[in-house]
């Protein structure tokens, strides 16, 4: 039996030097800025971790959750650098691979960055969507963490007239 099936999922810490949990995501990391992914730091990775998975999503859209970034087979290192694609990327809700920056059409949205420690490397293709990724990793999760930031688009005053 797989060890992750018999043990409780531990907690990973995921932070960013760019924004605090519950804070505002800087414009640089959004569609209004440089459109680059933020730097992320991961702590308390279990010793027997083989790979990490990163899922970034916005649950506040009118059409359901928007997947901004799916990355798996990330080396279990403590830092994911700014504008780095550290593993294999799947298909985001924009229909592309890689990081899709926060760009809410209205109001202030929440953006979650979930990190998972797995006991395996995943054998998935780059045309994988989130449901397939979640099924593949389900029985292999050793630890999980989350970081949430907010973003509200810069308003153009001429649009309000």
C-alpha positions in Angstrom: 0.0 0.0 0.0 1.2 3.5 -0.9 2.5 5.3 2.2 0.5 8.5 1.4 -2.7 6.4 1.6 -2.0 5.4 5.2 -0.7 8.6 6.6 -2.3 12.0 7.2 -1.4 14.7 4.7 1.1 17.1 6.3 1.2 20.8 5.9 3.6 22.6 3.6 4.3 26.3 4.0 4.2 28.4 0.8 5.0 32.1 1.0 6.1 34.8 -1.5 8.5 37.7 -0.9 6.2 39.6 -3.3 3.0 39.5 -1.2 1.7 38.2 2.1 -1.0 35.6 2.5 -4.3 37.6 2.3 -2.4 40.6 0.8 -2.6 42.3 -2.6 -0.6 40.7 -5.5 1.6 43.4 -7.0 0.7 44.7 -10.4 4.0 43.2 -11.8 2.6 39.7 -11.6 -0.7 40.5 -13.3 -2.1 41.3 -16.8 -1.7 45.0 -15.9 2.0 44.6 -15.3 4.8 42.3 -16.6 2.7 39.2 -16.6 5.4 37.1 -14.8 4.8 34.5 -12.2 5.7 35.6 -8.6 8.6 34.1 -6.6 7.4 31.3 -4.2 9.1 29.8 -1.2 8.2 26.3 0.0 9.1 25.1 3.5 8.5 21.8 5.5 8.8 19.6 2.4 8.9 15.9 3.7 12.3 14.2 3.2 10.9 11.5 1.0 9.2 13.9 -1.5 9.9 13.1 -5.1 8.2 16.0 -6.8 6.0 19.1 -6.2 2.8 20.2 -8.0 1.7 23.8 -8.2 -1.9 24.8 -9.0 -2.9 28.5 -9.2 -6.5 29.4 -9.5 -9.2 32.1 -9.2 -12.4 30.7 -7.6 -14.2 34.1 -7.9 -15.2 34.1 -11.6 -18.8 34.1 -12.7 -18.2 31.0 -14.8 -16.5 28.9 -12.0 -12.9 28.5 -11.0 -10.3 29.7 -13.5 -7.1 27.7 -13.6 -4.1 30.1 -14.0 -1.2 27.7 -13.7 -0.7 23.9 -13.5 2.8 22.6 -13.0 4.0 19.2 -12.0 7.3 17.3 -11.6 8.8 20.3 -9.9 12.1 19.5 -8.1 11.4 19.6 -4.3 13.5 22.7 -3.8 12.7 25.5 -1.4 12.4 28.3 -4.0 10.5 28.7 -7.2 12.0 31.8 -8.9 10.1 34.7 -10.3 9.1 34.1 -14.0 10.3 30.5 -13.8 8.4 27.5 -15.1 10.0 24.9 -12.8 8.4 21.7 -14.2 5.9 20.4 -16.8 3.0 22.8 -17.4 -0.6 21.6 -18.2 -3.4 23.5 -19.9 -4.8 26.5 -18.0 -8.3 27.9 -18.4 -7.0 30.2 -21.2 -6.3 27.1 -23.2 -2.5 27.5 -23.0 0.4 26.1 -21.0 2.4 28.2 -18.5 1.4 31.0 -16.1 -1.7 33.1 -16.9 -1.6 36.2 -14.8 -4.4 37.5 -12.6 -6.8 39.6 -14.7 -10.2 39.8 -13.1 -12.9 41.2 -15.3 -14.6 42.8 -12.3 -14.0 43.5 -8.7 -11.4 42.0 -6.4 -10.7 38.3 -6.8 -8.8 35.8 -4.7 -5.9 33.9 -6.3 -4.8 30.7 -4.6 -1.4 29.1 -5.1 -1.6 25.5 -3.9 1.6 23.4 -3.5 1.6 19.6 -3.1 4.5 17.3 -2.2 4.2 13.9 -3.9 5.9 10.6 -3.5 6.2 10.1 -7.3 6.9 11.8 -10.6 3.7 12.1 -12.7 3.6 10.6 -16.2 1.3 13.2 -17.8 1.4 15.0 -21.1 1.4 18.8 -21.6 -2.2 18.7 -22.9 -3.3 17.7 -19.4 -6.1 19.7 -17.7 -6.6 20.1 -13.9 -9.1 17.2 -13.4 -6.6 14.7 -14.9 -3.7 16.2 -12.9 -5.8 15.9 -9.7 -6.7 12.3 -10.4 -3.1 11.4 -11.1 -1.8 12.9 -7.9 -4.6 12.0 -5.5 -3.1 8.9 -3.9 0.4 10.3 -3.8 0.0 13.6 -1.8 2.3 13.7 1.2 1.8 17.4 2.1 -0.1 20.4 0.9 0.1 24.2 1.4 -1.7 27.3 0.1 -1.0 31.0 -0.4 -3.8 33.4 -1.3 -3.5 36.9 -2.6 -6.0 39.4 -3.9 -6.0 41.4 -7.1 -8.3 44.1 -8.5 -7.7 45.6 -11.9 -6.5 49.1 -12.3 -9.7 51.0 -13.3 -9.7 53.3 -16.3 -11.9 56.3 -15.3 -13.0 56.9 -18.8 -14.8 53.5 -18.8 -17.2 54.6 -16.0 -18.6 57.5 -18.1 
